[in-house]
Amino acid sequence: MNLLKDLLLTYKGIRFYDDTLKKTQYLDKESIRKLQFEKIKILLVKSFNEIKFYRDLFQSIGFDPNSDFNSLDDLEKIPILTKETARENQSNLINPNYSDTSLEFRTSGTTGDKFVSYVSENQWIVEQGIVWRHWKWAGYKFRDKMAIIRSYVPEGEDEGLWKYERMRNFLFFSAYHLNAKNSKIYLDKIKDWKPKFLRGYPSSLYILAKMAEKYEIKLDGLKGILTASETLLPHYREKIESVFGTKVFDWYGQAEATIVFTECEAHEGMHINSEYGYCELIEDSSLDKGEYKIVATNLNNYAMPLIRYDTGDVAVVEDQNKCSCGRTLPLIKSIKGRSDDFLFGDDGREIPSVNLYTMMYKFDGIVSFQFVQEKEQEVILKIEGTNITDEVLDTLRNKMLKRFGKDMKINIDTSGDFILSGEGKKNPIINRLN
């Protein structure tokens, strides 16, 4: 998307916030459900009439959205759409009436399988309205200085590590080039520029916070920190907030654009943005009590609707689901992270990511890490940091053998050469085994 079109759709999104989203965040439950039902009804009928995948699916299960969808509960008549099914049927999920004007987004999960989603311009306007509302919760005002560690990649040697956008007063930094060496250069520039907000991937801002602590660099005047596109791990939040002296406002969403959760100024959890998508929190025997699979349906994307899409993510819910901020948007406690974030041990058992995170937290000198598994009985650990001695490496290897099994081949790479995607996003767990 070119800058002019981006700015135009962003402006329309801000108008949508002023005209609609500012009010709907306080609607009562029945009014929200009525709004969602009306939107899903339109979505289902359009999908049945215009998209081959849904026409074939609905006919095969004897479902006519014109007569068989009479309440939100009727959505359960439609099977859950898995990632595998969506990938196998990408071309048949696209609405040909919107293909020329839709926006294209690409994603690849922990297995590296590519998925291309198409988003209608109307959906992108809603998305920008939700973004604007989230930023307003953080206290943002138009043209407040914002340093952004994402959404910029130098295209040539003559381009620097950062780029200034005058219209919105944003200073973009390359997340690809954020490492222990460049972090002080970034921090010095940010300190000199004096932004009111930081925005970026949680892992990038965590690295920045650790290096700011190391170099004793303080960023005065920050009003808030905006994180998105990765799971915000508890120790990431703690470090970022303690070092930079302000609160984090987290955002959860996916490239598939089915649902968005956002954190408000009360910091009591994350609000489900009910105007964006319809969220089903589904129990699963593999999850702990209070944890639910996130299955979602976007309400506004006619270009490539994903109806009852299993995101692969897990929500943590507590009994208290109302926020003291006064907004009536439903509340969850947190995102646990990808339910499929795991590696395999030497005997084929699953090693959950949380087990590996807990292990890595104890190594203070390690600034960043990434586990990669591409072959059975072999795992690579990529690390970057300071004072990584042979003793540290031996300890790491022994701890990994205890978790993965004595027959696991362990390779530790200290080059800092991480596998990056999504404009510099670094997934800490990469599983490329089928």
C-alpha positions, -999 to +999 in steps of 0.1 A: +000+000+000+014+034-009+017+062+016-011+083+001-036+055+002-025+045+037-030+081+049-064+083+032-077+051+048-062+061+081-081+094+079-113+075+072-106+052+101-102+082+124-136+095+112-151+061+118-138+063+154-153+097+159-186+088+144-191+053+157-164+035+178-163+063+204-199+055+212-201+017+207-174+010+233-201+018+259-230-001+243-249-026+265-244-063+258-277-068+239-270-038+216-236-052+208-250-087+201-277-071+178-250-053+159-229-084+156-259-105+144-268-080+117-233-079+104-228-117+104-261-122+086-249-100+058-215-117+058-230-152+056-254-143+028-227-126+008-203-155+014-229-180+003-238-161-029-203-149-039-176-173-026-172-209-039-158-223-006-187-212+015-213-220-012-200-256-013-196-259+025-231-245+033-247-268+007-229-298+020-242-293+056-276-281+045-272-246+058-290-217+042-279-184+058-311-167+046-333-190+067-311-209+091-292-181+108-316-165+132-294-159+163-257-158+171-259-193+185-268-205+150-232-198+139-223-230+156-240-249+128-210-240+107-178-261+112-147-244+127-123-234+100-088-247+107-056-231+095-049-262+074-082-260+056-078-223+050-044-228+035-055-256+013-085-235+000-070-200-002-081-193-038-116-205-031-120-183+000-115-151-020-145-131-031-139-122-068-160-091-065-134-075-041-101-090-055-092-059-075-095-034-046-086-055-016-053-053+004-030-083+006-013-095+038+011-124+041+018-145+071+038-177+079+032-196+111+056-216+133+057-243+105+067-217+079+036-224+058+026-192+039-009-179+040-021-149+020-052-131+033-071-104+015-088-075+033-114-052+019-108-014+021-139-011+044-123-036+068-090-017+068-109+015+077-125-003+107-090-016+116-076+019+116-105+031+137-097+004+162-060+014+162-069+050+167-092+041+197-064+020+212-039+049+209-064+073+224-067+050+254-030+055+258-033+093+256-020+097+221-028+129+201-023+134+164+013+142+156+026+133+190+062+121+184+063+083+181+094+061+178+085+029+160+107-002+160+089-020+131+073-013+097+106-001+081+134-020+063+162-002+045+161-011+008+196-001+000+230+006+015+224+043+011+193+041+035+199+045+072+187+026+102+158+049+106+134+070+086+113+100+095+077+105+083+068+142+086+030+139+081+024+118+113+056+127+131+068+091+132+104+080+134+107+044+121+136+022+131+146-011+114+137-040+136+159-062+114+190-043+125+182-041+162+209-060+180+232-056+209+256-036+188+231-012+172+209-008+203+230+021+217+228+039+184+190+035+185+188+046+221+210+077+216+188+087+186+156+081+205+168+100+235+178+130+213+145+130+194+124+129+227+093+109+216+062+107+237+054+071+226+073+040+217+058+013+195+072-020+184+073-058+187+076-069+223+108-087+217+124-056+201+113-033+229+126-058+254+160-058+238+160-020+238+150-019+274+177-044+285+204-024+266+190+009+280+195-005+315+230-017+306+241+017+293+221+036+319+202+055+292+169+071+304+142+082+279+124+111+296+089+122+287+075+089+275+037+087+280+031+052+268+044+021+250+024+003+223+032-034+216+017-057+190+023-087+167+039-110+192+028-124+226+038-100+253+056-122+278+053-112+315+090-106+319+090-085+287+063-063+302+081-060+335+114-051+320+100-026+295+078-008+320+105-007+348+133+006+325+112+031+305+091+043+334+057+041+317+029+016+310+026-008+281-007-009+261-008-042+243-026-051+211-035-087+199-045-094+164-035-116+134-026-110+097-057-131+090-077-102+105-104-120+125-104-104+159-085-078+179-080-075+217-066-042+232-054-031+266-069+002+280-056+026+306-069+006+335-045-023+326-069-050+340-068-072+309-076-069+272-109-057+257-125-078+229-132-053+201-168-065+194-173-041+165-143-057+147-151-094+150-172-120+168-151-140+193-159-175+206-139-187+235-141-225+234-131-250+260-106-277+251-094-307+271-058-299+264-060-265+281-059-256+318-089-243+337-097-207+326-080-211+293-099-211+260-092-215+223-099-183+203-122-189+174-132-157+156-152-143+127-144-109+112-176-088+108-164-064+080-141-083+056-160-093+025-129-098+004-119-131+022-141-139+051-127-164+076-158-177+094-153-194+127-115-194+122-094-212+148-066-187+154-044-212+172-041-188+201-053-192+237-071-166+259-069-166+297-102-156+313-110-148+349-144-145+366-141-108+367-148-098+331-157-061+336-132-033+335-131-004+359-126+019+329-164+018+324-163+004+288-186-025+282-164-042+257-158-078+271-126-084+289-101-113+290-072-115+314-044-122+289-032-140+258-012-171+268+003-174+233+001-198+204-014-231+214+008-247+188+041-231+201+060-262+210+090-283+199+096-321+200+117-340+224+140-369+214+111-394+219+085-373+201+069-357+231+059-320+229+080-294+248+058-264+254+072-229+248+066-217+283+090-244+296+117-230+274+109-193+283+112-202+320+147-218+313+160-188+293+148-161+319+175-173+343+204-163+319+208-125+325+235-121+299+214-134+271+196-105+254+178-124+227+171-160+218+154-182+193+148-220+192+146-236+158+137-272+150+139-284+114+149-321+119+138-348+143+160-352+174+178-320+166+173-284+179+192-252+173+193-224+199+203-190+185+214-165+211+229-130+214+241-113+245+271-104+267+295-125+287+284-157+271+312-179+283+319-216+277+305-222+311+273-205+302+271-226+270+277-258+289+250-249+314+226-241+286+233-274+268+228-294+299+195-277+307+183-283+272+193-320+274+173-324+306+142-310+287+146-325+253+162-358+263+197-372+263+195-383+227+187-348+213+214-332+192+219-296+206+234-269+184+240-234+200+246-205+176+261-174+192+263-154+160+231-134+166+219-145+131+182-149+138+155-160+115+133-129+110+100-123+093+073-096+091+096-066+088+120-078+115+097-098+137+116-126+155+095-156+167+113-171+197+100-206+187+102-219+152+090-254+145+094-265+109+086-302+115+054-316+099 
